Amino acid sequence: MNLPQRLVLFSLILGLAPKNYLELGTARGGSALIVQKAIQCLGNPDFQGACIDVSFSRISPEHKTDLERHFRFIEASISVSSIIRAHRAIGDFEIVLIDALHDIDNARFDAMTVFPFVRPGGVILFDDANYFEVRDAIREIVTILPVEDCGYLSRHGGQDAAPLRPENDRWRGEEIIWGGLYMLRKKLGSPSASEAKSGPLPGKFVVPSRKY
């Protein structure tokens, strides 16, 4: 995350004072550390966080020990089963940050799979929303899921040095720009998994498998 996004994330946690937080894709743990610092400022010892990633080896031992005071680390691919593990550990998610694989299929999968476990009124954040595949995944998601489109919380980003997409690509001619923090809010009338009478998984919002 760039500096404006870090400030926005810190302020959002400080302002909403969530009881829990889920992170899909943790990398070096920077976002989780920001969240924990905001929680410490709030003085909320009961806060519970969870991170899902295929590996946490990029987090320094010092930072991981610090984060373990409030966070559970679920070392697994993002899937229905790993999200259920997180949900059982910390309950209906109040804030979810999606920052894993940035191709359109996986960004869509992550949002649709976690959605049933977000509490009504809960927040889903997308990092690198400037990137065209994440941007287009968000555009699709708002037409499928009962969410309020809150738009960008931060548009700051930077251009990548990588070459442009091939001319036959869906995104031909678009520049690769990273950064951007985007927010969706689950509508209040949409039940969470723990409230749904039909069971823990409202099937129409869950896709069966991740692309990779």
Buried (B, 14 or more C-beta within 10 A) or exposed (E): BBEBBBBBBBEBBBEBEBBBBBBBBBBEBBBBBBBBBBBEEBEBEEBBBBBBBEEBEEBEEEBBEBBEEBBBBBEBEBBBEBBBBBBEBBBBBBBBBBBBBBBBBBBBBBBBBBBBBBBBBBBBBBBBBBBBBBBBBBEBBBEEBEBBEEEBBBBBBEEEEEEEBEEEEEBEEBEBBBBBBBBBBBEEEBBBBEEEEEEBBBEEBBBEEBEE
